[in-house]
């Protein structure tokens, strides 16, 4: 099933003169989950109904990286939009989404970098509006540049998260343990929006994805009965039941 991040990747690949080869691996990958075929986790993909939406603004290379976790957000949260970032131009569809009256956008970024009057730390219920979390999907240096050079984001309230746990993300190195990956940030946002099942499902899905990704690199078959897989199945089943009962 295609989603916004997959479409952004495909559009980017169509513009490239050469195919993108993930660093450290030339083995063919499943185009839907980005893991080599022997470790495909497409059958495990969960989807949880949410009021909240996600808007990913992605640096130019992120949609191509197999380790990108914005992809996991789009897998789980149906109302996920994704846009490429450029310093000199902005996609009109992004501006249209941010101005859509059904949404209350929140730019998710550390509050220490903005004026105090823009900072919020919770997500109140706004009658007639759904929360839309705007995430800058990039490395930390890139995200800071995107934040500074995107004037169309200047009027949005800035949601400053206060994570209580260190990042569990193990697919890329960061100089700081308190820098969360994009899907971890999204899970915290969903918790603040009173979407606990979606938040926990996204956390579990990241753990399963990490398991498959790292085992593939080590040529070890995934363990479908480990704690991460069992947790994901337990969380995803009620959502699947809801979707079946809602079908005409």
C-alpha positions as CSV (number, residue, x, y, z in Angstrom):
1,X,0.0,0.0,0.0
2,X,1.5,3.4,-1.0
3,X,1.6,6.4,1.3
4,X,2.9,9.9,1.3
5,X,6.5,9.0,2.1
6,X,6.6,6.2,-0.5
7,X,5.3,8.6,-3.1
8,X,7.9,11.2,-2.1
9,X,10.6,8.7,-2.5
10,X,9.4,7.5,-5.8
11,X,9.1,11.0,-7.2
12,X,12.7,11.7,-6.0
13,X,14.0,8.5,-7.5
14,X,12.4,9.4,-10.8
15,X,14.4,12.7,-10.8
16,X,17.8,11.1,-10.0
17,X,20.3,10.4,-12.7
18,X,21.6,7.3,-10.9
19,X,19.7,4.8,-8.6
20,X,20.1,5.3,-4.9
21,X,22.1,2.5,-3.2
22,X,21.8,2.3,0.5
23,X,25.2,2.4,2.3
24,X,26.5,-1.0,3.4
25,X,24.1,-3.1,1.4
26,X,23.4,-3.9,-2.3
27,X,21.0,-6.7,-1.6
28,X,17.5,-6.2,-3.2
29,X,15.0,-4.7,-0.7
30,X,11.3,-4.9,-0.5
31,X,10.0,-1.6,-1.9
32,X,7.2,-1.5,0.7
33,X,9.1,-1.9,3.9
34,X,12.7,-1.2,2.7
35,X,14.2,-4.4,4.3
36,X,15.8,-7.1,2.3
37,X,13.2,-9.6,1.1
38,X,14.2,-12.4,3.5
39,X,13.4,-10.1,6.4
40,X,10.3,-8.4,5.0
41,X,7.8,-7.1,7.6
42,X,5.0,-6.0,5.4
43,X,2.6,-8.6,6.9
44,X,3.2,-6.9,10.3
45,X,2.3,-3.4,9.3
46,X,-0.3,-2.0,11.7
47,X,-2.7,0.9,11.1
48,X,-4.5,2.6,14.0
49,X,-7.4,5.0,13.5
50,X,-6.4,8.5,14.9
51,X,-7.8,12.0,15.0
52,X,-4.3,13.4,14.9
53,X,-2.5,13.8,11.6
54,X,1.2,14.0,10.8
55,X,3.0,16.4,8.4
56,X,6.6,15.4,7.6
57,X,8.9,18.0,6.1
58,X,11.8,15.9,4.9
59,X,15.4,16.8,3.9
60,X,16.3,15.8,0.4
61,X,17.9,12.4,1.2
62,X,15.6,11.2,4.0
63,X,12.9,9.5,1.8
64,X,15.6,7.4,0.2
65,X,17.2,6.0,3.4
66,X,16.1,2.5,4.4
67,X,16.6,3.4,8.0
68,X,14.2,6.4,7.9
69,X,11.5,6.2,10.5
70,X,9.2,8.8,9.1
71,X,8.2,5.9,6.8
72,X,6.9,4.0,9.9
73,X,4.7,7.0,10.9
74,X,3.1,6.9,7.5
75,X,2.6,3.2,7.8
76,X,0.7,3.5,11.1
77,X,-1.1,6.9,10.8
78,X,-3.3,7.2,7.8
79,X,-3.5,11.0,7.8
80,X,0.3,11.5,7.2
81,X,1.5,14.0,4.6
82,X,5.1,14.3,3.4
83,X,6.9,17.1,1.6
84,X,10.4,17.6,0.5
85,X,12.2,20.7,1.9
86,X,14.1,23.3,-0.2
87,X,15.5,26.6,1.0
88,X,14.1,28.7,-1.9
89,X,10.8,27.1,-2.7
90,X,7.9,25.6,-0.8
91,X,5.3,23.1,-2.1
92,X,2.0,24.9,-2.4
93,X,0.2,21.8,-1.1
94,X,2.1,22.2,2.1
95,X,0.9,25.7,2.6
96,X,-2.6,24.6,1.8
97,X,-2.4,21.8,4.4
98,X,-1.2,24.2,7.1
99,X,-4.0,26.6,6.3
100,X,-6.8,23.9,6.2
101,X,-9.3,24.9,8.9
102,X,-9.9,21.3,10.0
103,X,-6.3,21.2,11.4
104,X,-4.6,22.8,14.3
105,X,-0.9,22.6,13.3
106,X,1.9,22.3,15.9
107,X,5.5,22.6,14.8
108,X,7.4,20.0,16.9
109,X,10.8,21.5,17.9
110,X,12.8,22.2,21.1
111,X,11.4,25.3,22.8
112,X,14.8,26.6,23.8
113,X,15.3,27.8,20.2
114,X,12.1,30.0,20.0
115,X,10.5,32.9,21.8
116,X,8.7,31.7,24.9
117,X,5.3,33.0,23.8
118,X,5.3,30.5,20.9
119,X,6.0,27.5,23.1
120,X,3.3,25.0,24.2
121,X,3.9,21.8,26.1
122,X,0.5,20.1,25.7
123,X,-2.2,19.6,23.1
124,X,-5.5,21.0,24.2
125,X,-8.8,19.9,22.5
126,X,-9.7,22.6,20.0
127,X,-13.4,22.3,19.0
128,X,-13.8,21.7,15.3
129,X,-10.1,21.1,14.8
130,X,-7.8,18.1,14.8
131,X,-4.1,18.3,15.8
132,X,-1.6,18.2,13.0
133,X,2.0,17.6,14.1
134,X,4.6,19.1,11.8
135,X,7.9,17.2,12.1
136,X,11.2,18.2,10.5
137,X,12.5,14.8,9.4
138,X,16.3,15.3,9.1
139,X,19.5,15.0,11.0
140,X,19.7,17.5,13.8
141,X,22.0,20.0,12.0
142,X,19.7,19.8,8.9
143,X,16.6,20.2,11.1
144,X,18.0,23.4,12.7
145,X,18.7,24.8,9.2
146,X,15.2,23.9,8.0
147,X,13.7,25.6,11.1
148,X,15.6,28.8,10.6
149,X,15.0,29.1,6.8
150,X,11.3,28.2,6.6
151,X,9.5,31.5,7.3
152,X,6.1,29.9,6.5
153,X,6.5,28.0,9.8
154,X,7.1,31.1,11.9
155,X,3.4,31.6,12.9
156,X,2.9,28.1,14.1
157,X,2.9,27.2,17.8
158,X,5.9,25.2,18.8
159,X,5.3,22.0,20.7
160,X,8.3,21.4,22.9
161,X,8.5,17.8,24.0
162,X,9.8,16.6,27.4
163,X,10.7,13.0,26.8
164,X,11.2,11.0,30.0
165,X,13.2,8.2,28.4
166,X,16.3,8.1,26.3
167,X,16.1,7.2,22.6
168,X,16.0,3.5,21.8
169,X,16.8,4.0,18.2
170,X,19.8,1.9,17.1
171,X,20.0,2.3,13.3
172,X,22.0,5.5,13.2
173,X,24.3,7.1,15.6
174,X,23.7,10.4,17.3
175,X,26.0,12.5,19.5
176,X,23.3,12.8,22.1
177,X,21.1,10.2,23.7
178,X,18.3,12.7,24.2
179,X,17.9,13.2,20.4
180,X,14.9,11.0,19.5
181,X,14.3,9.6,16.0
182,X,11.3,10.9,14.1
183,X,8.9,8.0,14.9
184,X,9.8,8.3,18.6
185,X,8.9,12.0,18.4
186,X,5.6,11.1,16.7
187,X,4.7,8.6,19.4
188,X,5.2,11.3,22.1
189,X,2.9,13.6,20.1
190,X,0.2,11.0,19.8
191,X,0.4,10.4,23.6
192,X,-0.1,14.2,24.1
193,X,-3.1,14.1,21.7
194,X,-4.7,11.4,23.9
195,X,-4.0,8.6,21.3
196,X,-2.3,6.1,23.6
197,X,-2.9,3.0,21.5
198,X,-1.5,4.6,18.4
199,X,1.5,5.9,20.3
200,X,2.2,2.4,21.8
201,X,1.7,0.8,18.4
202,X,4.2,3.1,16.8
203,X,6.7,2.4,19.5
204,X,6.3,-1.3,19.1
205,X,6.4,-1.1,15.3
206,X,9.8,0.8,15.6
207,X,11.1,-2.0,17.8
208,X,10.0,-4.7,15.3
209,X,11.4,-2.7,12.3
210,X,14.7,-2.3,14.2
211,X,14.8,-6.1,14.9
212,X,14.3,-7.0,11.2
213,X,16.7,-4.3,9.9
214,X,19.6,-5.2,12.2
215,X,19.1,-9.0,11.9
216,X,19.1,-8.5,8.1
217,X,22.5,-6.8,8.4
218,X,23.8,-9.7,10.5
219,X,22.3,-12.4,8.3
220,X,20.2,-13.7,11.2
221,X,16.5,-14.6,10.6
222,X,14.0,-12.5,12.6
223,X,12.4,-14.0,15.7
224,X,8.6,-13.5,15.2
225,X,7.9,-14.7,18.7
226,X,10.1,-12.3,20.6
227,X,8.7,-9.7,23.0
228,X,8.6,-6.9,20.4
229,X,6.6,-9.0,17.9
230,X,4.2,-10.2,20.6
231,X,3.6,-6.6,21.8
232,X,2.9,-5.3,18.3
233,X,0.4,-8.1,17.6
234,X,-1.4,-7.5,20.9
235,X,-1.7,-3.7,20.1
236,X,-2.6,-4.1,16.5
237,X,-5.4,-6.7,16.9
238,X,-7.9,-4.3,18.4
239,X,-7.3,-1.8,15.6
240,X,-7.8,-4.5,13.0
241,X,-11.0,-5.6,14.8
242,X,-12.2,-2.0,14.7
243,X,-11.5,-1.7,11.0
244,X,-13.4,-4.9,10.2
245,X,-16.4,-3.9,12.3
246,X,-16.5,-0.5,10.6
247,X,-16.5,-2.0,7.1
248,X,-19.8,-1.9,5.1
